[in-house]
């Protein structure tokens, strides 16, 4: 038997391996090494238009955090130039170009200082000083943020090393959220809330470190040419430094992640316990508040109050539900310890907000209607004076009709018009009609008027009309 022939059972395995290598081969569409380095190096420098773009992006991100707008924050991350120096530092470490590492870290430090200054300046000037949810979300980083930065950085280095440019880098900037944490730190500096500064800068550090480490891993995997001479001792020292940096950055996040997981587990167990244990035919839970830090379950019940024996029996089952050392605070009708205001605060608050909104809307509509009615009454109240003055000037006037209408043009535009119909025994001259028209406009302050003149003893019985006047005062 030919020793070069493979056993039949190994052929499917070989085909599968060839299929996987062909499917996941990163070298098929890889750009030239020189082009890859040029792309990354071009984003390192922070000069010319780049710092201006950074300043504007920081302002946009700060406004988005201030008004709690996710869309605005995403837009700011898309135009942020912070990814360049971070990936540049990773490239420099991977190819042993320590001058590039130094320039990248210098530019990243300058960009960070600019970002902190601009965001702190904005938050010191804005009248909105309340911390919104988008700000609070950047103050408690965890292991998941490490994973996002790492896998986002790997996606970024794969995307930037392809022959065809893609939209991977903007996607990485959004996923890793480089800019919001540094803006949150600026908010903490402006308002003197140092917990914001510490938490946000730690998240920013996680993103920078692990995107850079992902860049190192990607460049090493693609085997780009190294610029510096790497002795075994130097290579070992670089690997040790990267390992220490990664562990030093990630370990605190692991602790925070475990704390977050414990809190979520406590909340889930507490909700499940309440759903299972607080089931009564004559009482119902209407509000539940869980505090994992203090291990308190705060409940509000309506209906018939439950007795102390029943509550003690329920509390005895807390340990079996993994809720050791948990305290139940119960608010129920008929309990002399109950603060009725606290029991109904949520409902009353909602009712009060709705009532105030309804009253404000009604007041606005009422003010608008009162203003329109006052304007109309102010015009119509002149009717007696207009009639008296007109009869004084022209004794031949027998009847006066005074009113207000709306002139609708062919383009559907509308204009308020004052209407005056004058009846006389004999037809008035054109000069008298014009004088009455001018007097009426000045007397009423109207921009548009319509006058009609009726002569009772005229041969022609049809009333004569003067065209609508659109003259402005």
Buried (B, 14 or more C-beta within 10 A) or exposed (E): EEEEEEEEEEEEEEEEEEEEEEEEEEEEEBBEBEEBBEBBBEBBBBEEEBBEBBBBBBBBBBBBBBEBBEEBBBBBBBBBBBBBBBBBBBBBBBBBBEEBBEBBBBBBEBBBEBBBBBBBBBBEEBEEEEBBEBBEBBBBBBBEBBBBBBBBBBBBBBBBBBEEEEEBBBBBBBBBBBBBBBBBBBBBBBBEBEEBBEBBBBBBBBBBBBBBBBBBBBBBBBEBEBBEEBEEEEEEEBEEEBEEBBEEBBEBBEEBBEBBEEBEEBBEBBEEBBEEBBEEEEBEBBBBEBBBEEBBBBBBBBBEBBEEEBBEEBBEEBEEBBBEEBEBEBBBBEBEEBEEEEBBEEEEEEEEEEEEEEEEEEEEEEEEEEEEEEEEEEBEEBBEEBBEBBEEEBEBBEEBEBEBEEBEEEEEEEEBBBBBBBBBEEBBEEEBBEBBBEBBBEBBEBBBBBBBBBBEEBEEEEEEEBEEBEEEE
